[in-house]
Structure formats: structure tokens, C-alpha cells
Amino acid sequence: MKFETLILRGLFVACILVCGLILTAMVTSKTSPLHLAASTSIASLLVSAPSSCVLPVVDDMICVRSSI
């Protein structure tokens, strides 16, 4: 076998191994659910929102504002 073939096969095996480890980490990870909205009301969440549109002005963009 040529040296280049061995290097390419080794690289392939290393890439498959890294991808497998990443996939395993994603599948087995345990996330804790967030309970942000459970203790606060919608009105208090909207009060903390900015009063003006923070998005840059772009053609045909609508900035949604709440009126409480």
C-alpha cells in the first residue's frame, strides 16, 4: 500500500470516529426543561421587551408591537 492510501484511510477512520462520538453525545444528552413562563405572566414578559423595533429598516419588514 502507498503511504497516501494509509493516510487517507486513517483520516477517514478518524472522521467517522469523531462523527460517531458527536452523534452519541447529542443522542444521550439530558437537557433540563426551562420553566421561565410558568412563574411569570405574559404582561410582565412584554414589559421587559423593548418599546421600539430593534431590527434594521428593511423593505417590507413589519415590526410587531404589543399594546397592553
Buried (B, 14 or more C-beta within 10 A) or exposed (E): EEEEEEEEEEEEEEEEEEEEEEEEEEEEEEEEEEEEEEEEEEEEEEEEEEEEEEEEEEEEEEEEEEEE
